[in-house]
Amino acid sequence: VQLQASGGGLVQAGGSLRLSCAASGRRFSGNYMAWYRQVPGEQREWVARMTPGGDTQYADSLKGRFTISRDIAKNTVYLRMNSLKSEDTGVYYCNLNGPRGVYWGQGTLVTVSS
């Protein structure tokens, strides 16, 4: 299974970005898909999750600004991030968690300038 994350970049505070995570080698629809983020020197932090049934869950501090979604036909999961803040800066990783294992993407860097 390979997860290819993309969409990161430099954005001003208050702006938006949409991250993508394309899965190959496994249909993600039967698995939990999630986004995490990590700032250098800190632990990886859970951001959002989508269940196999399509239910979504978010870290309390991010509710209302971040939205996880998926395109089953494209085998891709997205993270829409609005009203970005400098503290949202970090490397964002997608994660697949299912009955056949846990897999991570390579990460995509998001930098929010204030």
matplotlib code that plots the C-alpha trace (Angstrom):
import matplotlib.pyplot as plt

x = [0.0, 1.3, -0.2, 0.9, 0.1, 0.2, -1.2, 1.0, 2.7, 3.1, 0.0, -0.8, -2.6, -6.4, -5.9, -6.9, -5.3, -6.6, -4.4, -4.9, -3.9, -4.1, -3.9, -2.6, -2.5, -5.5, -9.0, -9.4, -13.1, -13.0, -10.5, -10.2, -8.4, -6.9, -4.7, -2.1, 0.4, 3.8, 5.8, 9.6, 10.4, 6.9, 4.8, 2.6, -0.9, -4.1, -6.2, -9.1, -10.5, -13.0, -14.6, -15.2, -18.9, -18.0, -18.4, -16.0, -14.2, -12.0, -9.6, -11.6, -9.3, -9.8, -13.5, -15.1, -11.9, -10.8, -12.9, -12.0, -13.6, -13.1, -13.6, -14.0, -13.7, -10.3, -9.3, -8.3, -8.9, -8.8, -8.3, -9.7, -8.1, -9.7, -8.8, -5.2, -3.2, 0.6, 0.2, -1.2, 2.3, 3.7, 4.1, 0.8, 0.6, -2.2, -2.8, -4.7, -5.7, -7.5, -7.7, -4.6, -2.4, -1.5, 0.2, 1.5, 2.1, 5.3, 3.9, 3.4, 4.6, 2.2, 3.7, 1.4, 3.0, 1.6]
y = [0.0, 3.5, 6.7, 9.8, 13.1, 16.4, 19.9, 21.4, 24.8, 28.3, 30.2, 33.3, 33.2, 33.2, 31.4, 27.9, 24.8, 21.4, 18.4, 15.2, 11.6, 9.1, 5.5, 2.8, -0.9, -1.0, 0.4, 2.6, 2.4, -0.5, 1.2, 4.1, 7.1, 9.8, 12.9, 13.7, 16.5, 17.0, 20.0, 19.4, 18.4, 17.5, 14.4, 13.6, 14.9, 13.4, 15.9, 14.1, 10.7, 9.2, 5.8, 3.2, 4.2, 7.8, 9.3, 12.0, 12.9, 15.9, 17.0, 19.4, 22.3, 22.0, 21.5, 24.0, 24.9, 21.5, 19.1, 15.6, 14.1, 11.4, 10.4, 6.7, 6.5, 8.2, 6.4, 9.7, 11.4, 15.1, 17.6, 21.0, 23.6, 27.0, 30.0, 28.8, 29.9, 30.0, 27.1, 24.9, 24.8, 21.4, 18.2, 16.6, 12.8, 10.7, 7.3, 4.2, 1.9, -1.3, -5.0, -5.7, -3.1, 0.5, 2.6, 6.2, 8.6, 10.5, 13.8, 17.2, 20.4, 23.2, 26.5, 29.3, 32.7, 35.3]
z = [0.0, -0.9, 0.3, -1.7, 0.1, -1.7, -1.6, 1.1, 0.6, 1.9, 2.8, 4.7, 7.9, 7.2, 4.0, 2.9, 1.5, 0.4, 1.0, -1.0, -0.1, -3.0, -2.0, -4.3, -3.8, -1.5, -1.8, 1.2, 1.4, 3.9, 6.1, 8.5, 6.9, 8.9, 8.9, 11.4, 11.7, 13.3, 14.2, 14.6, 18.1, 19.0, 18.9, 15.9, 16.5, 15.3, 13.1, 11.6, 10.8, 8.4, 9.2, 6.5, 6.6, 5.9, 9.4, 10.3, 13.6, 14.4, 17.0, 19.2, 18.6, 14.8, 14.5, 12.2, 10.3, 8.9, 6.8, 5.8, 2.8, 0.2, -3.4, -3.5, -7.3, -7.1, -4.0, -2.5, 0.8, 1.3, 4.1, 3.5, 5.9, 6.3, 8.4, 8.7, 11.7, 12.2, 14.7, 11.9, 10.4, 10.2, 8.2, 7.5, 7.1, 5.9, 7.5, 6.5, 9.4, 8.6, 9.2, 7.1, 8.7, 9.3, 6.6, 6.5, 3.6, 3.3, 4.5, 3.0, 4.5, 5.3, 6.3, 7.5, 7.6, 10.0]

ax = plt.figure().add_subplot(projection="3d")
ax.plot(x, y, z, "-o")
ax.set_aspect("equal")
plt.show()
